Amino acid sequence: MPKRIGSGIGRIAFLAAVIVAVIAALFNNYLADYYAVIVVIQVLLGIVVAFKNVGSVEANNFLVATLALVLIAYASGLSYGLELVGYVGPFANNLISSLLLFVVPAAVIVAFKSIFAVLKN
């Protein structure tokens, strides 16, 4: 049986963060006035996921996936290539940016948890 994405509140926070990211990417122009609220929601959901879903076993995989997402965002920002792909490009760019709002705070917490686990041993 495949492993589930955390349990309880951690799973709900993960799914909520992905849904908020997709909604923010789809309706980016209409939600500009609420951007600060979206940022706070994404950061808080990232913190919840970091503490509830990512344990010591998953920490390395999570950090590598976060690094890949950050590199993709950086590369797409440098090339402006995504913006040229009709309607899909701006959506993909907005989705990556919105996912970063959720993943980066979680990655910082997971990285510190990993550092403290190494120092503990």
Backbone as a chain_set.jsonl record, in Angstrom:
{"seq": "MPKRIGSGIGRIAFLAAVIVAVIAALFNNYLADYYAVIVVIQVLLGIVVAFKNVGSVEANNFLVATLALVLIAYASGLSYGLELVGYVGPFANNLISSLLLFVVPAAVIVAFKSIFAVLKN", "coords": {"N": [[0.846, -1.179, 0.0], [0.606, 2.244, -0.849], [2.414, 4.933, 0.68], [0.872, 7.362, 2.719], [0.27, 10.945, 2.526], [1.333, 12.222, 5.119], [-0.645, 12.732, 8.114], [-3.86, 13.514, 9.424], [-4.027, 16.806, 10.52], [-1.737, 17.704, 9.227], [-1.887, 16.579, 6.656], [-4.23, 17.794, 5.733], [-3.38, 20.462, 5.777], [-1.362, 20.381, 3.823], [-2.815, 19.707, 1.481], [-4.563, 21.909, 1.448], [-2.733, 23.986, 1.043], [-1.778, 23.418, -1.524], [-4.166, 23.693, -2.974], [-4.747, 26.417, -2.471], [-2.521, 27.509, -3.743], [-2.985, 26.8, -6.433], [-5.432, 28.127, -6.916], [-4.613, 30.768, -6.443], [-2.805, 31.019, -8.54], [-4.435, 30.682, -10.791], [-6.296, 32.794, -10.607], [-4.779, 35.122, -10.487], [-4.708, 37.86, -11.326], [-7.097, 38.84, -10.325], [-6.897, 38.532, -7.615], [-5.043, 40.289, -6.626], [-5.298, 42.32, -4.718], [-5.47, 40.884, -2.409], [-3.068, 39.701, -1.938], [-1.199, 39.804, 0.188], [-2.553, 38.456, 2.206], [-2.765, 35.928, 1.082], [-0.064, 35.225, 1.008], [0.534, 35.075, 3.761], [-1.185, 32.976, 4.51], [-0.129, 30.847, 2.963], [2.494, 30.657, 3.999], [1.984, 30.027, 6.703], [0.664, 27.557, 6.369], [2.774, 26.123, 5.258], [4.511, 26.019, 7.436], [3.018, 24.444, 9.208], [2.914, 22.035, 7.754], [5.638, 21.406, 7.698], [6.174, 20.783, 10.368], [4.304, 18.767, 10.929], [4.195, 16.853, 8.818], [6.709, 16.218, 7.658], [9.126, 14.141, 8.508], [12.155, 12.836, 10.006], [12.937, 10.851, 8.259], [11.882, 11.551, 5.765], [13.09, 13.971, 5.295], [15.454, 14.518, 3.73], [14.596, 13.908, 1.08], [12.52, 15.769, 0.842], [13.917, 18.198, 1.049], [15.576, 18.067, -1.217], [13.637, 18.036, -3.246], [12.548, 20.559, -2.8], [14.75, 22.155, -3.404], [14.962, 21.602, -6.139], [12.554, 22.747, -7.039], [13.002, 25.444, -6.394], [15.203, 25.984, -8.053], [14.011, 25.601, -10.569], [12.164, 27.699, -10.521], [13.922, 29.848, -10.39], [15.324, 29.554, -12.821], [13.237, 29.804, -14.687], [12.504, 32.394, -14.175], [14.731, 33.799, -14.993], [14.858, 33.333, -17.749], [12.438, 34.1, -18.841], [10.938, 32.515, -20.415], [8.621, 31.041, -19.884], [6.593, 32.909, -19.876], [6.026, 33.357, -22.498], [4.462, 31.356, -23.499], [1.665, 31.366, -24.296], [-1.432, 31.086, -22.589], [-0.82, 29.176, -20.741], [1.806, 29.493, -19.882], [2.058, 31.93, -18.193], [0.348, 31.01, -16.14], [1.735, 28.721, -15.22], [4.074, 29.94, -14.302], [3.028, 31.588, -12.26], [1.972, 29.584, -10.624], [4.263, 28.173, -9.801], [5.536, 30.213, -8.358], [3.649, 30.63, -6.327], [3.629, 28.132, -5.098], [6.19, 28.149, -4.075], [5.939, 29.982, -2.002], [4.786, 28.439, -0.088], [6.44, 26.184, 0.167], [9.118, 26.977, 0.695], [9.284, 28.199, 3.375], [8.639, 25.864, 4.8], [10.789, 24.245, 4.06], [12.929, 25.576, 5.256], [12.402, 25.158, 7.967], [12.469, 22.341, 8.05], [15.133, 21.952, 7.325], [16.455, 23.11, 9.526], [15.515, 21.362, 11.507], [16.777, 19.033, 10.652], [19.467, 19.746, 10.938], [19.613, 20.101, 13.725], [19.056, 17.489, 14.47], [21.314, 16.172, 13.524], [23.291, 17.407, 15.07], [22.518, 16.53, 17.542], [23.126, 13.851, 17.554]], "CA": [[0.0, 0.0, 0.0], [1.438, 3.444, -0.895], [2.45, 5.743, 1.884], [0.026, 8.549, 2.654], [0.93, 12.24, 2.733], [1.115, 12.644, 6.487], [-1.926, 12.337, 8.684], [-4.61, 14.528, 10.141], [-3.909, 18.226, 10.199], [-0.651, 17.89, 8.267], [-2.397, 16.257, 5.319], [-5.169, 18.857, 5.375], [-2.587, 21.663, 5.499], [-0.695, 20.192, 2.536], [-3.815, 19.821, 0.424], [-5.032, 23.296, 1.426], [-1.68, 24.817, 0.448], [-1.774, 23.181, -2.975], [-5.383, 24.302, -3.509], [-4.552, 27.876, -2.444], [-1.544, 27.839, -4.783], [-3.634, 26.698, -7.748], [-6.403, 29.223, -7.019], [-3.857, 32.016, -6.582], [-2.216, 31.052, -9.877], [-5.502, 30.846, -11.779], [-6.956, 34.095, -10.482], [-3.727, 36.031, -10.052], [-5.065, 39.261, -11.573], [-8.248, 39.226, -9.508], [-6.544, 38.434, -6.198], [-3.898, 41.153, -6.342], [-5.536, 43.061, -3.476], [-5.391, 39.952, -1.284], [-1.792, 38.992, -2.041], [-0.586, 39.686, 1.519], [-3.282, 37.415, 2.928], [-2.365, 34.654, 0.47], [1.302, 34.943, 1.467], [0.472, 34.641, 5.163], [-1.806, 31.645, 4.533], [0.822, 29.872, 2.422], [3.609, 30.502, 4.947], [1.487, 29.283, 7.873], [0.441, 26.167, 5.962], [4.102, 25.526, 5.113], [5.029, 25.738, 8.782], [2.271, 23.29, 9.727], [3.365, 20.838, 7.031], [7.004, 21.09, 8.121], [6.171, 20.154, 11.691], [3.414, 17.616, 11.021], [4.313, 15.857, 7.749], [8.066, 15.875, 7.238], [9.926, 13.586, 9.592], [13.583, 12.707, 9.718], [13.113, 9.942, 7.121], [11.537, 12.251, 4.533], [13.713, 15.294, 5.256], [16.358, 14.677, 2.583], [13.8, 13.965, -0.147], [11.804, 17.039, 0.834], [14.861, 19.289, 0.773], [15.992, 17.957, -2.626], [12.509, 18.487, -4.059], [12.468, 22.012, -2.641], [15.854, 22.722, -4.178], [14.585, 21.506, -7.555], [11.519, 23.753, -7.293], [13.632, 26.767, -6.361], [16.005, 26.121, -9.272], [13.075, 25.783, -11.681], [11.641, 29.065, -10.43], [15.014, 30.763, -10.739], [15.6, 29.434, -14.256], [12.128, 30.373, -15.455], [12.545, 33.841, -13.981], [15.826, 34.357, -15.795], [14.675, 33.202, -19.189], [11.132, 34.624, -19.236], [10.419, 31.612, -21.428], [7.263, 30.608, -19.572], [5.642, 33.97, -20.183], [5.771, 33.377, -23.93], [3.724, 30.164, -23.889], [0.228, 31.626, -24.243], [-2.066, 31.163, -21.274], [-0.238, 28.182, -19.839], [3.06, 30.011, -19.338], [1.856, 32.745, -16.989], [-0.22, 30.18, -15.075], [2.823, 27.897, -14.671], [4.955, 30.84, -13.566], [2.325, 31.966, -11.03], [1.85, 28.398, -9.778], [5.575, 27.93, -9.187], [5.749, 31.256, -7.346], [2.753, 30.395, -5.201], [4.113, 26.943, -4.385], [7.392, 28.533, -3.319], [5.509, 30.628, -0.759], [4.43, 27.375, 0.839], [7.496, 25.186, 0.325], [10.366, 27.522, 1.23], [9.281, 28.211, 4.849], [8.695, 24.474, 5.275], [12.155, 23.755, 3.86], [13.796, 26.187, 6.278], [12.149, 24.446, 9.229], [12.98, 20.971, 7.912], [16.594, 22.041, 7.342], [16.874, 23.308, 10.913], [15.265, 20.109, 12.226], [17.831, 18.101, 10.258], [20.72, 20.203, 11.55], [19.555, 19.79, 15.152], [19.143, 16.032, 14.619], [22.722, 15.808, 13.334], [24.045, 17.874, 16.232], [22.106, 15.729, 18.683], [23.814, 12.555, 17.485]], "C": [[0.889, 1.239, 0.0], [1.334, 4.251, 0.388], [1.602, 6.987, 1.7], [0.835, 9.808, 2.912], [0.62, 12.713, 4.147], [-0.216, 12.15, 7.026], [-2.568, 13.546, 9.349], [-4.395, 15.929, 9.624], [-2.787, 18.503, 9.197], [-1.092, 17.622, 6.842], [-3.361, 17.334, 4.837], [-4.417, 20.135, 5.025], [-1.888, 21.556, 4.148], [-1.679, 20.377, 1.385], [-4.345, 21.248, 0.312], [-4.005, 24.21, 0.768], [-1.624, 24.647, -1.066], [-3.007, 23.821, -3.614], [-5.271, 25.821, -3.54], [-3.566, 28.296, -3.532], [-2.174, 27.804, -6.167], [-4.638, 27.836, -7.932], [-5.687, 30.557, -7.204], [-3.227, 32.137, -7.963], [-3.275, 31.295, -10.945], [-6.08, 32.257, -11.791], [-5.995, 35.169, -9.985], [-4.127, 37.498, -10.205], [-6.188, 39.736, -10.668], [-7.931, 39.242, -8.016], [-5.387, 39.34, -5.786], [-4.07, 41.925, -5.036], [-5.372, 42.192, -2.239], [-4.062, 39.199, -1.244], [-1.143, 38.796, -0.668], [-1.256, 38.583, 2.332], [-2.886, 36.04, 2.394], [-0.966, 34.257, 0.923], [1.281, 34.42, 2.899], [-0.122, 33.238, 5.264], [-0.815, 30.592, 4.063], [1.975, 29.622, 3.404], [3.156, 29.701, 6.165], [1.225, 27.815, 7.54], [1.77, 25.43, 5.771], [4.707, 25.159, 6.455], [4.329, 24.518, 9.38], [2.751, 22.0, 9.067], [4.765, 20.44, 7.485], [7.024, 20.366, 9.456], [5.363, 18.861, 11.736], [3.698, 16.509, 10.003], [5.729, 15.381, 7.485], [8.861, 15.434, 8.46], [11.382, 13.462, 9.173], [13.841, 11.81, 8.509], [12.884, 10.679, 5.796], [12.304, 13.555, 4.329], [14.601, 15.489, 4.026], [15.593, 14.778, 1.266], [13.058, 15.291, -0.264], [12.724, 18.195, 0.471], [15.366, 19.248, -0.668], [14.879, 18.427, -3.55], [12.338, 20.001, -3.975], [13.562, 22.701, -3.44], [15.536, 22.694, -5.671], [13.536, 22.557, -7.899], [12.095, 25.161, -7.307], [14.476, 26.994, -7.615], [15.129, 26.307, -10.505], [12.528, 27.203, -11.688], [12.7, 30.084, -10.831], [15.28, 30.745, -12.239], [14.468, 30.035, -15.089], [12.067, 31.883, -15.3], [13.634, 34.5, -14.802], [15.511, 34.367, -17.279], [13.407, 33.866, -19.695], [10.498, 33.757, -20.315], [8.987, 31.192, -21.157], [6.223, 31.654, -19.948], [5.238, 33.978, -21.653], [4.884, 32.226, -24.402], [2.22, 30.385, -23.693], [-0.314, 31.746, -22.838], [-1.433, 30.219, -20.261], [1.016, 28.726, -19.159], [2.891, 30.883, -18.116], [1.255, 31.959, -15.829], [0.87, 29.345, -14.419], [3.768, 28.748, -13.828], [4.315, 31.241, -12.231], [2.19, 30.787, -10.075], [3.167, 28.085, -9.077], [5.841, 28.95, -8.089], [4.892, 31.014, -6.115], [3.17, 29.157, -4.407], [5.365, 27.255, -3.565], [7.03, 29.215, -2.007], [5.185, 29.613, 0.319], [5.624, 26.479, 1.169], [8.747, 25.757, 0.999], [10.335, 27.654, 2.76], [9.333, 26.804, 5.449], [10.105, 23.926, 5.154], [13.113, 24.332, 4.896], [13.628, 25.445, 7.606], [12.701, 23.032, 9.174], [14.503, 20.971, 7.941], [17.11, 22.24, 8.773], [16.63, 22.053, 11.748], [16.347, 19.087, 11.907], [19.162, 18.468, 10.886], [20.72, 19.848, 13.037], [19.628, 18.282, 15.4], [20.579, 15.559, 14.455], [23.543, 16.226, 14.547], [23.733, 17.055, 17.488], [22.857, 14.402, 18.73], [25.261, 12.786, 17.545]], "O": [[1.844, 1.295, 0.774], [0.313, 4.248, 1.076], [1.617, 7.598, 0.631], [1.943, 9.752, 3.446], [-0.279, 13.532, 4.338], [-0.835, 11.253, 6.454], [-1.885, 14.476, 9.777], [-4.561, 16.202, 8.436], [-2.884, 19.44, 8.404], [-0.718, 18.351, 5.923], [-3.317, 17.74, 3.676], [-4.782, 20.821, 4.07], [-1.828, 22.535, 3.405], [-1.408, 21.112, 0.436], [-4.554, 21.746, -0.794], [-4.372, 25.113, 0.016], [-1.444, 25.618, -1.801], [-2.905, 24.426, -4.681], [-5.658, 26.45, -4.525], [-3.757, 29.329, -4.174], [-1.92, 28.688, -6.986], [-4.686, 28.446, -9.0], [-6.1, 31.38, -8.021], [-3.126, 33.239, -8.501], [-3.035, 32.033, -11.9], [-6.32, 32.836, -12.85], [-6.357, 36.015, -9.168], [-3.901, 38.295, -9.294], [-6.228, 40.906, -10.285], [-8.627, 39.898, -7.24], [-4.817, 39.167, -4.709], [-3.094, 42.16, -4.323], [-5.158, 42.707, -1.141], [-3.954, 38.167, -0.581], [-0.595, 37.729, -0.394], [-0.586, 37.858, 3.067], [-2.696, 35.099, 3.165], [-0.71, 33.084, 1.192], [1.942, 33.429, 3.209], [0.379, 32.404, 6.018], [-0.676, 29.549, 4.701], [2.377, 28.475, 3.603], [3.863, 28.797, 6.612], [1.531, 26.931, 8.34], [1.875, 24.246, 6.088], [5.34, 24.113, 6.596], [4.973, 23.661, 9.985], [2.968, 20.994, 9.742], [5.047, 19.252, 7.641], [7.808, 19.438, 9.651], [5.696, 17.952, 12.497], [3.464, 15.337, 10.298], [5.919, 14.222, 7.117], [9.217, 16.238, 9.322], [11.777, 13.933, 8.106], [14.84, 11.98, 7.811], [13.606, 10.456, 4.825], [12.172, 14.182, 3.278], [14.508, 16.516, 3.354], [15.899, 15.629, 0.431], [12.978, 15.868, -1.349], [12.358, 19.066, -0.318], [15.563, 20.3, -1.277], [15.135, 19.133, -4.525], [12.019, 20.648, -4.972], [13.316, 23.722, -4.083], [15.811, 23.66, -6.384], [13.624, 23.193, -8.949], [11.716, 25.98, -8.143], [14.462, 28.089, -8.178], [15.47, 27.088, -11.394], [12.439, 27.835, -12.74], [12.409, 31.058, -11.526], [15.442, 31.797, -12.857], [14.723, 30.703, -16.091], [11.619, 32.579, -16.211], [13.477, 35.634, -15.257], [15.863, 35.312, -17.985], [13.315, 34.169, -20.885], [9.621, 34.215, -21.046], [8.212, 31.003, -22.094], [5.094, 31.311, -20.3], [4.208, 34.552, -22.008], [4.586, 32.133, -25.592], [1.584, 29.622, -22.967], [0.269, 32.423, -21.992], [-1.512, 30.451, -19.054], [1.257, 28.445, -17.984], [3.515, 30.618, -17.088], [1.599, 32.198, -14.671], [0.931, 29.266, -13.192], [4.209, 28.32, -12.761], [4.979, 31.233, -11.194], [2.281, 30.958, -8.859], [3.178, 27.767, -7.888], [6.316, 28.595, -7.01], [5.359, 31.175, -4.987], [3.073, 29.143, -3.18], [5.569, 26.689, -2.491], [7.731, 29.051, -1.008], [5.301, 29.905, 1.509], [5.797, 26.065, 2.315], [9.372, 25.066, 1.804], [11.302, 27.244, 3.403], [9.982, 26.577, 6.47], [10.573, 23.218, 6.046], [14.015, 23.635, 5.36], [14.612, 25.144, 8.283], [13.326, 22.568, 10.128], [15.104, 20.073, 8.53], [18.087, 21.611, 9.178], [17.446, 21.713, 12.605], [16.789, 18.354, 12.792], [19.907, 17.589, 11.321], [21.72, 19.347, 13.552], [20.186, 17.84, 16.405], [21.02, 14.652, 15.161], [24.402, 15.471, 15.002], [24.573, 16.909, 18.375], [23.182, 13.896, 19.804], [26.041, 11.835, 17.503]]}, "num_chains": 1, "name": "protein.A"}
